Structure formats: C-alpha cells, structure tokens
Amino acid sequence: DINELKKLTKVKNKYSLISQNVRSFLKNGDKVVELVEVIKPDFMCLQEIWLMTPQISGYKCLDVKRSNKRGGGVATLAKEGQMLNKIREILTKDIECICTESKDFLIYNIYLPPQSKTETALELLSNFTKSETSSKKDKVFVGDFNIDMITHSSKRELIWKFCTDNKIYPCISKPT
C-alpha cells in the first residue's frame, strides 16, 4: 500500500526517505523511477547500483561504486531544492558506504556484500562514523547489510551490538 509506505518513509517527521537495493540501476532503474513518481521522496538511498550512476529527473545524485568489477555500489539522491553534500566514503571488499549531509541530518547509505566479513565491516563503519562526531546532526543509517535480522545468528548479534554501542534503533521487524 503506497499510503502506508509514505507514512513509513518520514525522517524527523519532516523529510521522506526511501532505501532500496536495486540490483543494477541499468536493468531496474525504470522500477525505481516509477516508485519515485508515486512517492516523491526527498531523499533516496540505493544499493547495488552496479556500474551506473543513477540519473533521475529532479534529483541530485552522489555515489560511490566499484571500478574494477560488476556489482555493489551505493547512491544517495536528493530532490532538487534539498541540500546534499558528500562527506566521506568507504569502498572495500567488506563494505561500501557513502556519508552525505543534508540540512538537518547525516545519511549513511551502506552495502555489505554477501561475502563480506561482518566484524571487519562494522569496525570500519564504527571508525568512519566516529570521525563525524563533530556534527551535532542526527544520523540516519540505511542500506543492505545482507544479514537476516530476524533469525538468531552471530552476524545478527554483531549488528545488534554495533547498533547498541552507537545508540542506533534498528527499524527492521520482518524480512525484507
């Protein structure tokens, strides 16, 4: 239900933000554009854009993508009129992340490839986020961690510990 989805996308009760693993923007970009036309989010975070920088009319795009092989890549897009600046990025075999700044908050758009070492990825992410502690802005973490957050596992426990240690509230309550 699109109306229910619109309610769930609000950040700070002011901005709408959607996050989606697109599994190749070249192949599936038309579906993303359809979603954008219906929801009209202020911000979008896309994972697995592969080698293509997403171009969506009315949106500014900042991305980080692999240059040496297919797959992965993350992009954060902002509707025209919304401030969006790239702060930093991480691009390793264990994590791909772009940190962007909007007027009121920081957005961490994260992708952990299936073969990534979760502990290494979270250590990198923790160090990455600590370097942004000078900002008094709220932080929003979105992405595809390739971890089942419902079923008990050691990877899930690592994510929960990272969230607890960083005062992050995970909003996942069912499989996605």
One Martini backbone bead per residue (centre of mass of N, CA, C, O) as a GRO file, in nm:
protein
  176
    1ASP     BB    1   0.091   0.040   0.027
    2ILE     BB    2   0.156   0.363  -0.041
    3ASN     BB    3   0.049   0.516   0.212
    4GLU     BB    4   0.209   0.348   0.414
    5LEU     BB    5   0.490   0.406   0.295
    6LYS     BB    6   0.485   0.714   0.336
    7LYS     BB    7   0.483   0.699   0.650
    8LEU     BB    8   0.764   0.525   0.675
    9THR     BB    9   0.962   0.764   0.535
   10LYS     BB   10   1.003   0.940   0.779
   11VAL     BB   11   1.218   1.216   0.881
   12LYS     BB   12   1.162   1.408   1.141
   13ASN     BB   13   0.864   1.460   1.031
   14LYS     BB   14   0.968   1.593   0.726
   15TYR     BB   15   1.112   1.363   0.570
   16SER     BB   16   1.166   1.165   0.286
   17LEU     BB   17   1.281   0.812   0.282
   18ILE     BB   18   1.441   0.579   0.067
   19SER     BB   19   1.529   0.223   0.043
   20GLN     BB   20   1.717   0.035  -0.222
   21ASN     BB   21   1.773  -0.261  -0.382
   22VAL     BB   22   1.840  -0.273  -0.742
   23ARG     BB   23   2.019  -0.463  -0.905
   24SER     BB   24   2.069  -0.255  -1.120
   25PHE     BB   25   1.999   0.034  -1.276
   26LEU     BB   26   1.991  -0.042  -1.572
   27LYS     BB   27   1.769  -0.272  -1.528
   28ASN     BB   28   1.582  -0.115  -1.266
   29GLY     BB   29   1.528   0.200  -1.295
   30ASP     BB   30   1.225   0.211  -1.382
   31LYS     BB   31   1.118   0.122  -1.099
   32VAL     BB   32   1.231   0.360  -0.944
   33VAL     BB   33   1.088   0.584  -1.100
   34GLU     BB   34   0.802   0.492  -1.031
   35LEU     BB   35   0.832   0.529  -0.725
   36VAL     BB   36   0.904   0.831  -0.733
   37GLU     BB   37   0.640   0.930  -0.873
   38VAL     BB   38   0.463   0.846  -0.623
   39ILE     BB   39   0.631   0.944  -0.357
   40LYS     BB   40   0.839   1.178  -0.362
   41PRO     BB   41   1.114   1.188  -0.232
   42ASP     BB   42   1.372   1.360  -0.082
   43PHE     BB   43   1.516   1.074  -0.040
   44MET     BB   44   1.766   0.835  -0.172
   45CYS     BB   45   1.871   0.489  -0.124
   46LEU     BB   46   2.107   0.301  -0.310
   47GLN     BB   47   2.175  -0.037  -0.390
   48GLU     BB   48   2.333  -0.191  -0.629
   49ILE     BB   49   2.405  -0.007  -0.900
   50TRP     BB   50   2.676  -0.057  -0.997
   51LEU     BB   51   2.812   0.118  -1.278
   52MET     BB   52   2.567   0.319  -1.247
   53THR     BB   53   2.460   0.639  -1.245
   54PRO     BB   54   2.193   0.777  -1.123
   55GLN     BB   55   1.922   0.917  -1.325
   56ILE     BB   56   1.690   1.161  -1.193
   57SER     BB   57   1.454   1.363  -1.233
   58GLY     BB   58   1.501   1.609  -0.977
   59TYR     BB   59   1.793   1.481  -0.898
   60LYS     BB   60   2.061   1.440  -0.689
   61CYS     BB   61   2.382   1.263  -0.721
   62LEU     BB   62   2.561   1.043  -0.495
   63ASP     BB   63   2.851   0.824  -0.537
   64VAL     BB   64   2.971   0.474  -0.500
   65LYS     BB   65   3.190   0.266  -0.704
   66ARG     BB   66   3.302   0.022  -0.873
   67SER     BB   67   3.581  -0.030  -1.113
   68ASN     BB   68   3.661  -0.360  -1.132
   69LYS     BB   69   3.347  -0.452  -1.086
   70ARG     BB   70   3.063  -0.593  -1.061
   71GLY     BB   71   2.858  -0.445  -0.846
   72GLY     BB   72   2.739  -0.271  -0.620
   73GLY     BB   73   2.698   0.021  -0.483
   74VAL     BB   74   2.616   0.366  -0.395
   75ALA     BB   75   2.323   0.594  -0.364
   76THR     BB   76   2.246   0.942  -0.314
   77LEU     BB   77   1.938   1.123  -0.322
   78ALA     BB   78   1.809   1.456  -0.407
   79LYS     BB   79   1.589   1.677  -0.417
   80GLU     BB   80   1.531   1.950  -0.546
   81GLY     BB   81   1.632   2.182  -0.280
   82GLN     BB   82   1.809   1.981  -0.144
   83MET     BB   83   2.055   1.923   0.059
   84LEU     BB   84   2.377   1.770  -0.072
   85ASN     BB   85   2.671   1.624   0.076
   86LYS     BB   86   2.979   1.494   0.063
   87ILE     BB   87   3.190   1.355   0.307
   88ARG     BB   88   3.222   1.030   0.272
   89GLU     BB   89   3.401   0.712   0.198
   90ILE     BB   90   3.360   0.355   0.139
   91LEU     BB   91   3.579   0.102  -0.041
   92THR     BB   92   3.545  -0.237   0.004
   93LYS     BB   93   3.505  -0.581   0.035
   94ASP     BB   94   3.310  -0.524   0.310
   95ILE     BB   95   3.238  -0.210   0.227
   96GLU     BB   96   2.979   0.029   0.129
   97CYS     BB   97   2.997   0.393   0.174
   98ILE     BB   98   2.792   0.689   0.215
   99CYS     BB   99   2.832   1.019   0.336
  100THR     BB  100   2.573   1.251   0.392
  101GLU     BB  101   2.452   1.594   0.381
  102SER     BB  102   2.204   1.765   0.519
  103LYS     BB  103   2.053   2.008   0.681
  104ASP     BB  104   1.962   1.793   0.944
  105PHE     BB  105   2.136   1.534   0.835
  106LEU     BB  106   2.286   1.221   0.826
  107ILE     BB  107   2.377   0.985   0.563
  108TYR     BB  108   2.402   0.626   0.572
  109ASN     BB  109   2.500   0.436   0.294
  110ILE     BB  110   2.479   0.073   0.294
  111TYR     BB  111   2.701  -0.205   0.182
  112LEU     BB  112   2.706  -0.564   0.226
  113PRO     BB  113   2.844  -0.806   0.105
  114PRO     BB  114   2.795  -1.141   0.134
  115GLN     BB  115   3.128  -1.195   0.174
  116SER     BB  116   3.157  -1.032   0.410
  117LYS     BB  117   3.310  -0.913   0.702
  118THR     BB  118   3.132  -0.801   0.952
  119GLU     BB  119   3.339  -0.710   1.163
  120THR     BB  120   3.507  -0.535   0.969
  121ALA     BB  121   3.281  -0.352   0.867
  122LEU     BB  122   3.198  -0.236   1.152
  123GLU     BB  123   3.471  -0.116   1.220
  124LEU     BB  124   3.482   0.079   0.985
  125LEU     BB  125   3.212   0.221   1.049
  126SER     BB  126   3.284   0.317   1.331
  127ASN     BB  127   3.527   0.492   1.248
  128PHE     BB  128   3.370   0.663   1.044
  129THR     BB  129   3.156   0.784   1.248
  130LYS     BB  130   3.359   0.910   1.455
  131SER     BB  131   3.462   1.132   1.248
  132GLU     BB  132   3.149   1.271   1.278
  133THR     BB  133   3.116   1.397   1.581
  134SER     BB  134   3.106   1.711   1.523
  135SER     BB  135   2.827   1.656   1.452
  136LYS     BB  136   2.488   1.746   1.563
  137LYS     BB  137   2.358   1.561   1.381
  138ASP     BB  138   2.167   1.341   1.281
  139LYS     BB  139   2.154   0.982   1.218
  140VAL     BB  140   2.120   0.784   0.916
  141PHE     BB  141   2.070   0.433   0.864
  142VAL     BB  142   2.115   0.261   0.552
  143GLY     BB  143   2.050  -0.062   0.387
  144ASP     BB  144   2.253  -0.356   0.294
  145PHE     BB  145   2.366  -0.629   0.507
  146ASN     BB  146   2.310  -0.931   0.450
  147ILE     BB  147   2.110  -0.980   0.712
  148ASP     BB  148   1.935  -1.166   0.934
  149MET     BB  149   1.734  -0.998   1.185
  150ILE     BB  150   1.550  -1.240   1.299
  151THR     BB  151   1.759  -1.452   1.307
  152HIS     BB  152   1.973  -1.615   1.488
  153SER     BB  153   2.314  -1.478   1.487
  154SER     BB  154   2.630  -1.362   1.477
  155LYS     BB  155   2.574  -1.127   1.282
  156ARG     BB  156   2.334  -1.008   1.430
  157GLU     BB  157   2.488  -0.950   1.693
  158LEU     BB  158   2.684  -0.745   1.571
  159ILE     BB  159   2.470  -0.542   1.487
  160TRP     BB  160   2.340  -0.496   1.764
  161LYS     BB  161   2.596  -0.393   1.897
  162PHE     BB  162   2.644  -0.155   1.715
  163CYS     BB  163   2.376  -0.017   1.776
  164THR     BB  164   2.406   0.007   2.082
  165ASP     BB  165   2.686   0.157   2.088
  166ASN     BB  166   2.539   0.394   1.880
  167LYS     BB  167   2.238   0.455   1.931
  168ILE     BB  168   2.067   0.251   1.746
  169TYR     BB  169   1.750   0.203   1.580
  170PRO     BB  170   1.610  -0.065   1.457
  171CYS     BB  171   1.337  -0.112   1.200
  172ILE     BB  172   1.345  -0.418   1.181
  173SER     BB  173   1.057  -0.671   1.180
  174LYS     BB  174   1.101  -0.798   0.888
  175PRO     BB  175   1.139  -0.933   0.611
  176THR     BB  176   1.289  -0.799   0.286
   0.00000   0.00000   0.00000
